């Protein structure tokens, strides 16, 4: 049962982001700026596809690269599901706080206003915190080397993206962003 719920959480996580992008597009806001500043971003979709396949393969008994598990523990798997659920809630709260300022990638032309309220008053990067919590939860449900590699690589990629975004924010928002950084931590 935890496997099915964790797979459902993956669908909810990605569906929430895609729905928000489509709703913003309908209202005239181009929210997808993926790969415009860094062409290596285009490596992410195929790599993510392998990750999602792995999650669904374990949940539904499809062929796998590896069936080796680090451990088998139902309680830990349920903790993983809870982590995934909290991650989805964090994502939804982030999207609500973002309003029309939500973007996938860095929008150098029309970045929107600096968002510092709602969940952004607790973390400057709640979406990334949510994604890391989600990857951790998935590893607890699917304790295999593939989700472990994705957690480690995802942590590195997310931190890299945060640093890129911070450089842009400093340049674009100046003192307002500097004051925000003094009040609110990067992650937690």
C-alpha positions in Angstrom: 0.0 0.0 0.0 2.7 2.6 0.8 4.2 2.0 -2.7 0.9 2.9 -4.4 0.5 6.0 -2.3 4.1 7.1 -3.0 3.5 6.7 -6.7 0.3 8.7 -6.4 2.2 11.5 -4.6 4.6 11.6 -7.5 1.6 12.2 -9.8 0.2 14.8 -7.5 3.6 16.6 -7.2 4.1 16.9 -11.0 0.4 17.4 -11.8 0.3 20.4 -9.4 3.2 22.1 -11.0 2.0 21.4 -14.6 -1.5 22.6 -13.7 -0.2 25.8 -12.3 2.0 26.5 -15.4 -1.1 25.9 -17.6 -3.3 28.1 -15.5 -0.8 30.9 -15.7 -0.4 30.5 -19.4 -4.2 30.8 -19.8 -4.1 34.1 -17.9 -1.3 35.4 -20.1 1.8 34.7 -17.9 4.5 32.6 -19.4 5.7 30.5 -16.5 7.9 28.0 -18.3 11.5 29.4 -18.7 13.2 26.1 -18.4 16.5 25.8 -20.3 16.7 29.4 -21.4 19.8 30.4 -19.4 21.4 27.0 -19.1 21.0 24.5 -22.0 22.0 21.6 -19.7 18.6 21.9 -18.1 17.3 19.8 -21.0 19.0 16.8 -19.5 16.6 16.9 -16.6 13.4 15.6 -18.3 14.9 12.3 -19.6 16.6 11.8 -16.3 13.4 12.5 -14.4 11.6 10.1 -16.7 13.9 7.3 -15.6 13.3 8.2 -12.0 9.5 8.2 -12.3 9.6 4.9 -14.3 11.6 3.4 -11.4 9.0 4.6 -8.8 6.1 3.2 -10.8 8.0 0.0 -11.7 8.4 -0.8 -8.0 4.9 0.1 -7.2 3.3 -1.8 -10.0 5.8 -4.7 -10.6 7.2 -3.6 -13.9 10.7 -4.6 -15.0 13.5 -2.8 -13.0 17.2 -2.0 -13.4 17.7 -3.4 -9.9 15.4 -5.1 -7.4 17.9 -4.9 -4.5 16.6 -3.2 -1.5 18.6 -1.7 1.4 15.9 -2.7 3.9 12.3 -3.8 4.2 10.3 -1.9 6.8 6.7 -1.0 6.6 6.9 1.7 9.3 9.7 3.4 7.5 7.8 3.2 4.2 4.8 4.9 5.8 7.1 7.6 7.2 8.2 8.0 3.6 4.6 8.4 2.4 4.1 11.0 5.1 7.2 12.9 3.9 5.8 12.8 0.3 2.4 14.1 1.5 4.0 16.9 3.4 6.1 17.8 0.3 3.0 18.1 -1.8 1.4 20.4 0.8 4.6 22.5 0.9 4.4 22.7 -2.9 0.8 23.8 -2.9 1.4 26.4 -0.2 4.4 27.7 -2.3 2.3 28.0 -5.4 -0.5 29.8 -3.5 2.1 32.2 -2.0 3.8 32.7 -5.4 0.6 33.8 -7.1 1.3 35.0 -10.6 5.1 35.2 -9.8 5.6 31.4 -10.2 8.1 30.4 -12.8 9.9 27.2 -13.8 13.4 28.5 -14.5 14.6 32.1 -14.4 12.5 34.6 -16.2 14.9 37.5 -17.0 12.3 39.4 -19.0 9.3 39.5 -16.6 10.2 37.9 -13.3 7.3 39.2 -11.3 7.5 40.6 -7.8 9.6 39.4 -5.0 7.5 37.0 -2.9 8.3 37.2 0.9 5.0 36.3 2.5 3.2 33.0 3.2 5.5 30.0 3.3 8.2 32.3 1.8 8.4 34.0 5.2 9.7 30.6 6.6 12.0 29.5 3.7 13.4 31.4 0.7 13.1 28.2 -1.3 10.1 26.2 0.0 9.5 24.4 -3.4 13.0 23.0 -3.3 12.7 22.0 0.3 9.5 20.2 -0.7 11.3 18.5 -3.6 14.1 17.3 -1.3 11.6 16.1 1.3 9.7 14.3 -1.5 12.9 12.6 -2.8 13.8 11.6 0.8 10.3 10.1 1.3 10.5 8.2 -2.0 13.8 6.7 -0.9 12.2 5.6 2.4 9.4 3.9 0.4 11.6 2.5 -2.3 15.0 1.9 -0.5 17.1 1.2 -3.6 20.3 2.6 -5.0 18.4 4.4 -7.8 16.3 6.7 -5.6 19.4 7.2 -3.4 21.4 8.4 -6.5 18.5 10.7 -7.4 18.3 12.1 -3.9 22.1 12.9 -3.9 22.1 14.2 -7.5 18.9 16.1 -6.9 20.3 17.8 -3.8 23.3 18.9 -5.8 21.2 20.2 -8.7 18.8 21.9 -6.5 21.5 23.7 -4.6 23.2 24.7 -7.9 19.8 26.1 -9.2 19.3 28.0 -5.9 22.7 29.7 -6.2 21.9 30.7 -9.8 18.5 32.1 -8.8 20.1 34.0 -5.8 22.5 35.7 -8.2 19.7 36.8 -10.4 17.6 37.9 -7.4 20.4 40.0 -5.9 20.9 41.7 -9.3 17.2 42.2 -10.0 15.8 43.0 -6.6 18.9 44.5 -4.9 18.5 45.8 -1.4 15.0 44.4 -1.0 16.3 40.9 -1.6 19.4 41.4 0.6 17.0 42.4 3.5 14.9 39.3 2.8 18.0 37.1 2.9 18.8 38.5 6.3 15.4 37.7 7.7 14.7 34.3 6.1 17.0 31.2 5.7 17.8 29.7 2.3 16.2 26.4 3.1 15.0 25.9 6.7 
